[in-house]
Amino acid sequence: MFKFIHAADIHLDSPLRGLERYEGAPIEEIRGATRRALENLVDLAIEQSVAFVLVAGDLYDGDWREFRTGLYFVSQMARLREAGIPVVLIAGNHDAANKMTRRLPLPDNVTVLGHRKPQSLRLDDWDVIVHGQSFASGAVTDNLAGGYPAGDSGAFNIGLLHTCATADDACHQPYAPCTLDDLRGKEYGYWALGHIHKQGVLSRDPPIVFCGNLQGRNIRETGPKGCMLVTVDDRLQPHLEHRELDVFRWERCPLDASNVENGYQLLDRIRGQLTRLVLAAEDRSLAVRIEVAGASPVHRELVAEPHRWTNEIRAVAQDAGSGVWIEKIILNTSPPAAYDRLKLDGPIGELIRYVNEIQSSPEKLAGLGSEIADLREKLPPELKEGDYSLGLDQPEKLCAILDDVEQMLVHQLVCREPGT
């Protein structure tokens, strides 16, 4: 029996883009997360006394901006060498042979499989053969798996491959595509795949596995991240265990507000969701995107005072835990279906019917668009980038804005308590 670790898509020292736009973003903590996750990987390998570690591409995020990235990786591999643990890796689309101009000598326990053709590395102590091929360039569209050799019946064979496989994932380029039949046909005991950042098992017999990336880097990479710890028993049957190694976690918090009556009830719902996410994160820092949607009675309050409720939500997040950061709040509710704006009497009803008249008249919408065209040029830069400043010459956009204006009027003129 022996154990090994399958990791991929470490993206060591991946640059962070655009975080400066987010107030209060823990930039330094996120910037150092890939290094700390790699440390966790090395700690796990030593703790579990694994036979070897495999990295299925994209160890780096591209050419180093400075040698400290390479030096840090060398230092972590030296820890594994001291523990007698070999490492086998391939390059992926981000760290392909033609992208890396800076290089450092690696400890002798690390083997990088070449890019010209598939290579096979025999690990005699464990009767294991690792087959793999690095990317020669950043955009390999050939089926690399087709060139891998057939498995050796006298050993436990592992395929190491950076590929999109058959995954339908719009977030990843279709590099080194292959089918499950291509992989099964090699008769390997395990396929260690990289490139897709979401963990998934494509096949159980044999195991064909995306371990996912080691550390989420943005809101598109949500949930637990880590590696696959594989135990091969005496019958050469692999048993899989996903181990979480991330130190900073990204999560989406969608909330259906269709039966939420008011803003304070909404805050209670969000508080409950955040509490569950904090518990699941197990003391990790957490970045959360909150998305409130649905036809709801609370829509009127959210539209009337969006800045107030956005800040109320941020306050709830701060109360949920010191390590919680709100990446973004999206309020995308709509009026409840039961609301009939034409039944309001008096001046308010007349004002709302006038709004409805503008919405139903292409000529009046066009006139409104012309009248406010100059207004956008006077807006401060931060508002020019907001949702309301875009598409003011489009009838659909103007109608949507007028819907919000109507809700503000109703809330301010009808729903306010006397004396406020």
N, C-alpha and C positions, 0 to 999 in steps of 0.2 A: 504494500500500500504506500502511496505517496500523495503529496499535495502540491498543487501549483497555483499561481495567481495569474489571471488573465485581466490585463488592464488595457486601456486605449484612450486616445484623445485627451491627453493630459494638458496640452496647450500651455506648457510651462511659461510663466511670465507673460501670458496673453495681455496685450494692451487693452485698456478700457477706454471706450469711446463714448463721449456724450454724457458721462455721469456728472460732469460739472454743472449741467443744466438742472440737476435735481437738488433742491435745497436739503441740506443735512445728509447727503449721501455719504456713507462710511467708505470713502474712496480708498484710503490706505488699507483698510481691512479687506476690501474686495480685491485690491491689487495683489495682496500677499496670499490670497486664498489658494491659488494653484500650487504654490510652494508648500504650504502647510498640508494640503491634501496629499502631495507626493511624500512628505514626511510620514503621514499616516499610513500610506501604502507600504513604505519600507518597514515601519514599526510592525505592521500586520504580518509581513513576510517573515520577519525575525521571530515574532511571537509564535507563529504557527509552524516554524521550522520547515518552510516549504522547500521543495526540491529545486524549483526554479521560478522565475517571473517572466511572463511574456507581455510585450507591449505592441499592440496591433496598429501602430501608426499614429502620426500627429503628436509625437512627444513634445515637439515645439510648435509654436504658432506661426513660424516663418523664420526668416533670417534674424539672428540675434541683433538687438540694438546695441548690446554691449556684452563683453565676455563673461560678465557675472552670471548670466543665465546658464551658460555652459559649465562654468566652474561650480555652480550650485548643483547641477545634475551630477557632475563627477563626484562631488562630496557625498551625495546620497548613494551612488552606486558603490563607492568605497565602503560604506557601512554594510552593504550586502556582501561585498567581497570578504570582509572580516567575518561574516557569519557563514561563509562558504556557499553562498547562493548565487548561481549564474543567472544572467539576464539575457534574453534573446528579443530583439526588436526589429521592426521594419519601419521605413519612412512612409508617410502618407502624403496626401495632396498638400498639406501645409508645410511639411518639412522635407519635401522631395529633394532628390540629389541636386537638381539644378537651381534650387532656391537657397541653399545653405552655402554661404561664402566663408563663414567663420567655422573653424573646427578646433577641437582640443583632443588630445589623446585620452581614450577612455580606459578605465581599469580593465585588467585582463579577464574579468568575469563577465564582461559585456560583449555580446556579439551582435553586430548589425548585418543582417542579411542583405545581399546586393540587389541592384536594380536591373541588371542586364538580363537575368533569367532567374527562375526559381532556384533556390538553394535549399539543401537539406542538411541540418545539423544534428548529429547523433549525440545524445547525452547517455553515455554508456552506463553510468551508475544506476540509471533508472530504466534502461531498455526503452528509451524514448527517442523518436526522431521528430524534429520540428521542421516543417517545410514552409518556406515563405519567400516573398519577393517584395522589395521596396519599390516605391514609385520613382521613376526616373525624372518625371516632370510633374507640375502641379495639376495637370489635367489628363489623366490616363483613362481613356474610354474603352480600351481593349479588355477582353475577358481574361484577366491574368490567371484565374483559377484553372482555365483550360490547359495551361502549360505545366501545372503542378504534377509531379510524378504520382504514380499509383502508390498506395500504402504498402509498406513492408510488413508482411505477415508475421515476421519474427519480432516486432516491436509495437509499442503504442505510438501511433502516428497522430500528430497534431498539425493542422493547417493554420497558418498565421497570415491573415489577409485583411487589407484595407479595402473596403468595397461598399457599394450601396446595396449589393445583393439584389433582392427583388423588392426592396422596401419602396413604398410609394410615399416619399417624404419630401415635400416641396422645399424644406429648409436645407436639404443637402443635395449636392451635385451628383449626377449619375455616373460616378467614377467606378472603374473596374467592375462593371455589372456582371452578374452570373445568376444562374438558377439554383434552386436547391438540389435538383438532379445533378447539376455539374459538381456540386460539393459531395453529395452522397456517393457519386460514382467513384471517388478516389479511395473510398473505404478507409477513411481516417477514423480514429476514436473520438476526436474533438476538433471543432473548427472555432478558432478564436478570431472574431471579426472586430474591426474598428470602422470608424467614419460616421455611423449613425449615433447620435449622442443620447438616444433613448434606449434604456436597457430592454432587451427582449430576447426570448428564446424562439428561434425560427423552426427548430426541429429538436425532438428529444432523442431520436435514434437515427443517426448519432446526434449528440448535442451540437447544434449550430447556433452560436450565441453572439449577440451584441451585448457587451458588458456596459455600454454607455460611457459617457465621459466621467472623468474622475471628480470634477468640480464644475457646477453650473456657473456660467459667466454672465448671464443676462436673463431677462424675464422669459425668453423663449426656451430656456433650459431649466424647467421647474422640477421640483420634487427631489427625492433622495438620489445622490450620485455616489459612485464608488467603483468597485471592481468585482470580479467573480472569483471566489475561492473554490477551487475544484479538488475534490478528493477522489482519487482513482483506487478502487478496492482491489483485492487480490484476484478478482475475476476480470480485472481491467474494465470495470464499469465505473464511469464518472458520475459523481454526485455534486450538484451545483448549489452554491450558497452565495447570494449577493451580499456583499459587505459594504455598508455606507461609510464613506471616507471624507465626504465633503465637510467643510468647516463654515461655509456661508451658503444659505439655502434661499432659493427663489421660489415663490408660490403665487398662484393666482387665487383670488378669493371672490368667486362669482356669487351674487346674491339675487334671487328672484324676489322682487319687491311687490309682486302682484297683490298680496294680502296684507301689506304693511300700511297702517292707517296714518301714521305721523312720523316725524323726524326722530323722536326719541325712541319709538319702537324700532326704527331702522338701526339706530345706534346700538340697541340691545342685541339685535340680530348679528351685527358686525362684530360686536364684542365676543359673542359666543363662537363665531367662526374663527376669529383670531386666537382665542384661547385654545381651540383644538389644534390649530396650526403650530402654536408655540409649544404645546405638549409633544406633538409629533416630531418637532425639530430637535428635541432633546438637548437643550442648552446651546444650540447653534444660533448664531445671528441669522436674522430672517428679513428678506426683502419681499414685500407683498404688493401686488397690484389688486386693488379693490374695484370690482365692476358691478354696479347696481343697475338692474334692468327690469323691464316689465311694465305693463299698464297698471298704474297704482295710484291710490289717493294721495300718497306722499309726494307725487310728482310736483304738485302745485307749490309745496314748501321748498323743494329742492331747486326749482326754477326761480322762485322769488328771491331766494337768498343762497345762491350756490357757494359763495365764498364762506359764509357762516358754516354751512353743513360740511364743506370740505375740511375746514379747520376742526369742527367737532369730531369728525371721523379720525383725523390725525391725533387728536387728544386721546381718543379711545385706544388707538394703537399704542401710544406712549404708555398708557396705563396697563396695556396687556403684557408689557415686558420691556426691559431696558434695551434688549437686543433686537427690537422690531423697528424696521424702517419701511415707511410707505413709499413705494417706488412711483405709484401713480394712482389717482382716483378717477374712475370713469363713471359719470352719472348719465345713464342712458335710458331713463324712464319715459313714460308717456302718460297722458291723462287716462283715467279709467273709462271703460266703454260706457258706463252708466251716466257719465257727465254730459248734460245737454246744455250747451252754452246759449242756445237761442231762447231759453225759458226765463232768463233773467230780465226783470222789468226795470223801468226807469232809466236814468242816464247811463248806468253801468251796462245794462243790456243793450242800449243803443250804441255805446262805444264798442262793445264786443261784436255786435252785428256789423259795424263798420269795418272792423278787422277782417271779418269773414267776407265782406264784400270785396276788399282789396285782394284777398287770397283767390277769389273766384274770377278775378278780372285780369287777363294777361296785360291789358293796356295799363291798368293801375299798378300792377307789379313792376312793369318796365319803368314807369314813371318814378316809382319809389326807389328802384335801383339806381336811376340816374341822379336822384336827389341826394342819395347818401354816398355816391361815388367819391366825392371829395372828402368825406368823413374818414375814410380808411387812411388817406394820406396823412391825416393829423393824429392818427393813433400812435402811441408809443410802440417801440419794436416788439415788446413782449406780447402786446395784444394783437399785433399784425400776424403773429404766428399762431394765434388761437383759432379755435373752430369757427367763431363768429365772424372773423375777418375774411374768411375764405369763401369764394363763390357768391359774393353779394350781387353779382349780375345774373345769377341763375335763379329762375322762378322757384324751383324746388327748394333751394336753400332759403330763399326769402320766406316762403310759406312756412318752413320749419321754424324759422326765427320768430315769425308772427305768432305761431302756436305758443312759443315760450312767453312772448310778450303778453299774450292773452292770459296765460296762467298767472303771470306776475300781477296783472291788473285785478284778477279775481281774488287772489290771495291778499293783496294790499288793501283793496277797497271793500271786500265783502267779509273776509275771514279774520280780519284783525279784531282783537277784542276792544271794547270801548275804552277810550282813554290812552290807547297805545299808538 
